[in-house]
């Protein structure tokens, strides 16, 4: 097969890794400007601490206001008031604009707003929306007559500092620590803070404020290391001032509202029903990690009764509390359809919102249970089932990709196992069993699914290795529609390889070769291949192939007119570029593209300057080529000493182009 370059594998970008969401970061926070990104995240957290009272969560600070409902609720909470009745579920644009106009009209009565229209919010105008929220923060968050200036004066009064801004004066975290020590006496030891540890200073301060004053963590210490968004910091410090002067009962109410909202925001994944029989079903679920879920309430109800789930367990609402991840429900009715859902129990005793429901149907009485599948190979699977009393034969129904493949007939009441062969590698197969009873067949059992294995690829062949890349040839694998190419530094574990090299998916229909790019010169690598089927089944990795990239290609410089003061200075500068870090002129080594020149050739009349001759004796990097440009024989001799190509030409002597071309021919 002809080799074709179908893609390139590149070293993973550090910027891409750094952009990965952490904590409660939302995709809507993303912005090319890191300061704006910080502001969007802080503003989102600021509004959510108030909306928690209404069990509303803003995920995208620009688009989640478009129907006006959240903005109206926010204003009611901030101003402790009641707005005119709004449309709670607006569908039409007119209804959304009406809600937004209610909110803006109320805001306009308390603070001056200019050039902010309801349609700007409906369409997610970033400048308008962030400006509006900033206005709300200054009016209802800072709560000082002089706004930002008054807040800064308060900080200086509390700390004895002379801060003039909400940006660079806070970068080392010490001003924040001093403020916390002042408003929470005895809770933060300033001797444990240092200007050299800003991240630690912010972390300690935020923890104390959260615990003692219930100040929500609007800021992330990692976002405050290089440049602080002024508005974000004002929002946070304003919250400190506000909470310091609030009624303890009001603080407790808000904290409870935030806890309840955070619990309700926990997403429970839909459960899975399996091992279904006429009267039982196994239910399996996952518990979100790090969310405080200590147990799960599992509810199973007949499909026609699930629209209004009974609050108390009973015949129509079977439920259990489990601190495990699976349970078995018994006492079900044959050939009945049920729905199941799970609800998380938080360590506070509160319940999460229910998961999505999953539907399952119990089997007909007498039907066999789901078969067991094992001994899975690339082309066959062993299917075994529990014998059904009075059965004389069985039919194994085999499906693939939601389509019927074939039936396998098994005779004899003692025969409860069959090897189904002739299967395709890397495909997902479904097996059901029908028992033949005297006079009738049972309904099929519940299905069991299994994937046939993918054969492993052969070790890839590596060729055309350069200092920065290589060509990889992949041997075809039966059933593969793509290959995942994995590269690692030879001294790096495979489980860390993806951090440096993002795996490359190669479409098998486009060829069997791939160009590896952006490797480092003079380095050892290993590469292996994983074959992937249309069903997404991946093979075991192939054996690895080791290779080493070439050293950097040598660079050459040529200086004409070196027998002059300026020419000598140019040569000395080039030699300094070509020494190792901290080395002396005369170091004997070969240098790569980024390190200078392997050789510096200089043309000089014979005899060369004494200083030039001395440099040539001290270092093998410098080559002095005597030449008389007016003598054809001398030019021919010099051309034999020079390379055919130079990376840098400094024509200090002003030689004609024809002479230079002849010297490098």
N, C-alpha and C positions, 0 to 999 in steps of 0.2 A: 504494500500500500504506500502511495506517495506520502511523504511527510509534509504536513502543512502546519504552519504556525497559526493557531486559533486563538491565542490569548497570551497574556503575560501575567506573571505573579509578581507582586510588588511588596516591598517592606511596608508593614502597616504604619499609617500616619500617627504620630504622637498626638497631633491635634484631634484626630478622630477619637483616640482613646480618652483624651481629656474631656471630650464633649459628651461622653456617656452619662446619662442621667443618674443621679445619686439621691438618696433620701426621698423627699417628696417632690423632686424636680418634675416638671411637666413639660411635654413637647412644646406647648404654647409659650413657655418661658424663653425658648431659644431666640437668639438675635446675634447678628454678626458683631455688634458692639457689646463687649462684655459688661460694660457699665449699664447699658440699657437692659441686658439680660438680668443683671442683678436687680434692677429696679422692678422689672416685671414680676420676678419671683417674690420680692418683698411685698409689693402691692397686693399680689394674689394672696399671700399669707395674711396680710393686714385685713383685707375684707373678709376672709374666711373665718377669722377669729370672732367676728360679729355675726356673720351669717350662720355660724354653728347653732345659734339660738333657734333658728328656723329650720335647722337640718338641711341647709343648702350648702353645696360646695362648688366653688368656682375652680375649674381646672384650666381653662384658657382665659387669661385676663383680658383678651381682646374680643373674643367671639361669644362668650357665655352671657353677655348682657343683652343680646340682640332682641329678645322678646320683652324686655322691660321688667319681668317678674322679679328677678334677683335684685335689680337696682331699687325697686320699690320696697322690698323687704329690708334691704340694707339701710335705707333712709329711715324706715320705721324703727329699726333697732338703734341706730346712731342717735336719733333725735327723740327717742321715747315718745313716739306719736303714732297716729293712725292716718294713713293716706286714704283718699277716696277709693272706693271699691275698684279693683282692677280685674282684668280678664286673666284668670289663673292659668288657662291653657290656650293662649292665643295661637291661632292657625294662620290667620290672614295678616298681611303686612300692615294693614290699617289698624288692626287690634294691637300689634306690637308697638307701633308708633304711638298709639294712644297711651299705652302703659308707660312708655319712655317719657312722654310729655308730662304725665302726672308727676314722675320723679323729678324731672328737670324744673318744673314749675315750683315744686317745694324747695329744691336746692336754691333756686333763684331768690326766694324770700329771705334766705339767711346769709347768702354770700353772693358776691358779684361774679357772674359767669358770662364770658364774652365769646361769641362765635362758636358756641357749643349747641349743636342741634340734634334732635332725636335721630335723624337719618345718619349722622356721623357715627352714632353708637350702633345703630342697626347694621351698618356696613363694616364695623370693626376698625374704624380709623384709629391707628395706634397713637398718634400725637394727641388727638382729642381725648381719647379714653384715659391715657396716662395722665394728661393734664387735669381731667375731671377728678380722678382719684386723688391726685396730689392736693387739689382744692379741698376735698373731703378730709384728708389727713390733717391739713393745717387748721381747718375749722373745727372738726370734731375729735381729732386725735391729739393735737398739741394742747388745745384748750388754754392758750395764753393770749393775752391781749395783743402783745407784740409779735406773736407767731414765732417764726424761726429765731429772730433776734432775742426775743424774750426767753426762749428755751436755752439759747447759748449763755445768756446772762445767768440763768438759773444753774446751769452746769458749773460755771465759774464760781458762783457763790457757794455751791456745795463742795467743790473740790479745792478752792483756793488757786485754781489755775488761771491762766490768761489766754485761753483758747480764742482763736479768731475765726474758726471755720468748723465745718462738719466733715472735713475731708482729711487733709494731711496731718492735722494735729492729733488725729485718732489712730494713725496707722500702726503704731507700735503696741496698741492695746492698753497702754498704761493709764491714759485718761479715762477709759471705760472702767478699768479696775479701780481707780480712785473714786469714781462716781458711785460704783457699787459699794465700796467700803464705807462711803458716806451715808448712803440711803439704807444700807443693811448693816448696821454696826455689828462687828464681831463675826461676820459671816464670810469675810474674805481677807486672808492674810496677805497684805501687800508685800511683805518680805519674800513671799513665794512667787512674786511676779517680777518679770525682767523685760526691759526694752528689747532684749535680744530674742524673746520668745513671744512674739505677738499672737500667734495661733493659740498658745496655751493661755495667754491672758484673756483673750476673748472667750475661750471655752469655759474657763473658770467663772468669768463674770456672767455669761449667759445662763450657766447652770444655777448660780445663786439667785439671779433675777427670776428665773422660772419657778424655783422652789419657794422663794420668800415673798415675791410680789406678784406671782402668777403672770409674768410678762411673757407672752408668747415668743418663741424663737423665730422672729421674722428674718434674721440674718444668719448666714453660714460663715463661720470663721474663715473658711477657705476662700470666700469671696472678698475678704477684706485685706488681702496680703499685698497687693500692688496698688490698687486704686479703689477708693471708696465712692460709691454713688451718694452724693449729699442727701438727696431726698429719701433714700432708703434709711440712712442713719438718723435723719430727723424723725422719720416715722417710728423708729425703734426707741429713740431717746424720749420722744413724746409719749410713748406708751409707758415708759418708766415713770415720768412725771405724773401722768394720768392715774396710774394704778397706785402710786404712793399716796394720793390724796382721795382715794375712793373709799366708800363704805365697804367694810369687810363682807357684809352679806351680799352685796352686789357682785363682789369678786367671786364669792363662792358659787353664786348662781351662774355666772358666766363660765367658770371652770367646769361645772357639771354639764352645761350645755355643750361645751367643746368636747368633753369626754364622750357624751352620748353620740354626738355627731361623728366623732372619729371612729367609734365602734360601728355605727351604722354604715360608715364608708368602707368598712372591711368587706372585701369581695370573697364570698364563698363560692368555690367552683362547683358546678353541677356534679352530683354523684354518678356512680356507675352501677347498674344492676347486672348481675351475672349468676351463673350456676342456678338458673331458674328451673323449678320443678312444678308439678301441679299445685303444691301447697306451700312452697318455700321460695325464698330468693335471697341471695347474698347482695349486700349493698356495700360499696366501697367509696371512700371520699379522701380528699386531701385537706390538711389543716394548714392555713397560712402561717409561715414561720415568722417569729418575732412580732406578732400582733397581739399577744396576750390571750389567745384562744386556748382555754383549758379543757374543753369538752365540746361535743357536737350533739345536737338534738336531731335525730333522723326521723322524718315523718313519711309514712306511707299511707295512701288513701286511695279508695276506688276512684277511677277517672271521673265519674259523674258526680263525686262528692268533693272534689278538690278545689272547686271555684270558691267555696267558703270553708276553709280548713277549720274543723272544730278546734276549740281552744283546749279541750280536755281530751286525754287519750281515751279511746273507746273502740268499738267495732269498726267505725269509719275513720279512725285516726290513730293508727298504731305508731308509737314513737318510743325511742330509747335515747338515753344519754350515754355517750361513750367517750372515753379518753383514748380510744384506739382509732383505727382508720377503716374498720370494716365491722359488719355485724350481719347476722342472719335473721330475717323475718320469717316467722312460721304462722300457721293458721290462716294462710291465704286460701282463696277459693280457686278451683281449677277453671281454666279458660276464662279468667277475668283480667281486665286491663286495670293496672294501677299506675299512679304517679308517685314519685318519691322526690323529696327535697331535703336539704340539710340547713340547719341554723347553728351558728357558732355561739358558744357561751364564753363571754369574756371574764377575765379574772375579777372584774368589778361586780359580776353578777348580771350584767346587762347582756341582751341578746343582739346579735348582728341581724341584718336583713337576710331573709331566706335566699338560698341559691335558686338558680333556674331549676325547673322541674325536669325529670326524666321519666319517660313512659316505658312500661314493660308489661307483657302479658304472660300470665302463668300458663302452664301446659295443660293439655287434656289429661284427665285421670288415666293412668296406665302408660303414658308416654315416657320414653326413657329420658334420663337427665342428659345434660350436655356432655358430649364425649370428651375424653382426654386425648390430647395430641402430644406426641413426643418423638424422639429419634428423627429430628428434622434434618434433612439433607438438602442438597441443591435441587434434586428432582423427585423427592419422595418424602412422605410424612406417614407415621404410624398413627392410626386412629383406634382407640379402645373405648368401650362403653360398658355400662352395667347391664347385666342380663335382665330381661323382662320376663316374669313368669308366663308360661304357656306360649311364648313366642317361638315360632318355627324357623324364622329367617329374619334377616335385617337388610335394610337398604341404607347405604351411606350416601347422602346427597352432598355433592361437592360443588361449590360455587367459587368463582373468581371474579374480582372486580364487579360485584353486584350482578353477575350474569351466571346462569347455570352452566356448569362444565360437563358433568356426567354423574350418573348413578352407579354405585358399586354394590352389587348384590352379594350378600353373604348368607349361605345356607347353613342350617343346623342351629339347634337351640343353645349349644355350648360354644358356638363361635361368636366371640365378642371382640374380635380384633382383626384389623386388616391393614396391610401396607398399601397405600395409594401411591403409585409411581407414575412416571411420565409427566411430571409437573415441570413448569418453567422455573428457572432460578429467579430469586428476588421478587416473587409475587405473593400476594396475600390471598390465602385460601380460607373458605368457610366450610365447616363440616357439620352436618346434622344427621341424626339417626332416626329411621322409621322402623318400628317393630311390626312384623307381620304376625298377627294373632289369628286363631281359627275364625275365619269368616270376615275378617276386617284388618285394616292397617291402622296403627295409632297415628296421631298427628306427629309431625317432626319434633324432635327434641330442640331445646335451645341451641343456638349455633356456638361453636367454638372456632376461633380464628387463630391462624398461625402463618408465619412468613417462611417460605423456603429460603435457604441460605443463598447468598451470592458467592460464587467462587472468587477467590482472591486473585488479584492481578499479579502478573510476574513483576519482578524487580524492574523498574524503568531503566532505559538506556540513556545515558547522558553523553552528549557530543557538543562540538562547536563551543567549547568552554573559553570564555574570555575573562578579562579582569572584572567585569561587571555583570556577566550573565552566562547562560548556558541553554542549550536546546535539549528538551526532554522528549523522548519517544515512549509512548504508552502502548503496550501490546493489547489488542482487543480482548474483551471479556464477554462471554455469552450472557445475554440478557442486560448488559449495561447500556444505559442511555447517557451516562455522564461519568466523569472521573473527577474525584477530588484530589488535587495535588497538594501534598503537605511537605514543607521545607523547614529544616531546622539547622541552626549552627551545630556543628559536630559535637560540641561539648555541652549542649543544652538538652534537658529532658524533653521528650515529645509532648508532654502535657503543658509545657510552657511555650511551645513553638508558635502557637497561634497569636501570642502577644507580639511577636516580631514579624511574622508573615501571615497575612490573611489567606486561608486556604482558597484555592482557585478551582471553580467548577468548570470543567471542560466538556462541551457537548460532543458526545461520541460521533454524532452524525457529521461533524465538521472536520474530522481528521483525528489523528492520534499523536499529535506533537504539540508542544507548548514551549514558549520562550520564557525562561526564568530571567527576570530583570531586577535591577537595583540591588544586586548582591555587592558584597564588599571585596575589594581586591585581596589576593594572597590569603584566602581564608578557606577552611575546610567546612563542607556542608554535607548533609544527608537529605535525600528526597525519597518519598514513597507515595504510593497511589492507593486510593480507595475507590472501588467500583460501585456505582449507584444504579439501582434499577428504576424503572418507571414508577414503581410503587414507593420509592424512597428507601428501599432496603439497601443498606450499605454492607459491603464485604469487610472482612478483616483487612487491615492495611497490608500492602505488599511488603516483601523484604525491602529494606532500604538500600539505596545505591549511594555510595560516598563519592565525592569529587571535590576538587580544590580549584578555586578560581586562580587565574594567573596573577602574578605581581603586576603592579602598575606599569603601564607603558612608559619608557624613559622619555623625558622631555629635554630638548636641546635648545640652547640659545646661541646666537651668533652676533658678535660685536665687531664692526669694522672701525678702523681708525683707533685701535687700542693703544697705539704708541703716542698718546697725548695725555695731558692731565685729565681732561674730561673723560676720555676713553678709559683711563685707569680707574677713575671713580665709578664709572658704569660697571666695569668688570667686578670691582670690589663689592658693589651693591648686589649684583647677581649671585656672587659667591655666598654672601651672607644669607640670601634667600634659600640657598641650597644646603645649608648646614642643618644638623639636627637641632632640636630645641635646646637652647643653652650651650650648644657646641661651639667650637672654634673653627675659623676658616682653616681648611686643611683636613677636616674630618673625612675619612675614607668610607663612603657609603654610596648607595644608589637611591635616588629619591623619586617619589611618585608625583603625580600631577599636582597635588595640593602642597607639596613640600619644597618645590623649587625645581632645579634642573639637574639632570644626571651629568650633563657635560655643558660647560660654557666654552665655546670656541671663540677665539678672538684673532682677528687678522692684524698683523703688525709688520712693518718693515723690519728687515734684519739689519742690525741687532735690535731686539726689543728693549724697552726701558728696563733698567735694573730691577725696579720694583715689580714689574710685570714678570720678569724672569724668576724672581724670588717666589712670587705667588705660585707660578707653575711648578716649581720644585716642591712647594709645601703641600699642594693638594692635587690629587688626580682628577678632580672635577674640572680644572682649568686646562685647556689645550691651546697653546699658542701656535698659530699657523703663520710662518713667515711667507710673505708674498710681495711681489712687485707687480702691480696691476698693469704695468706697461710691458711686461715680459710674458709672452704666450706660454713659454715653458714653465715659468713660475706659477702662472694661473692654473695650468694643467696639474702641476704637482700639488697645489693647494686644494684643488677640487677632489683629489684622491683622499685627502685627509679629512674632508668635511662630509657630514651626512647628506643624504639627498633631500632631506626636509628638516626644517627647524621650526620650533614652536614660537620662538621670539627672535625677531631680527631688529637690531638697533644699528642703523646705517650711519654711524657717527662720521664716517669719512665721506658720505654723500656719493657713494659709488653709483654709476649708472645702472639701470635695471638690467641691461644686457650683460654686464659684468657679474652681477649677483646671480643671474640665471645660470651663467656658465660655471660659476663656482659651485652651485648646488645641483648641477646636472650629473 
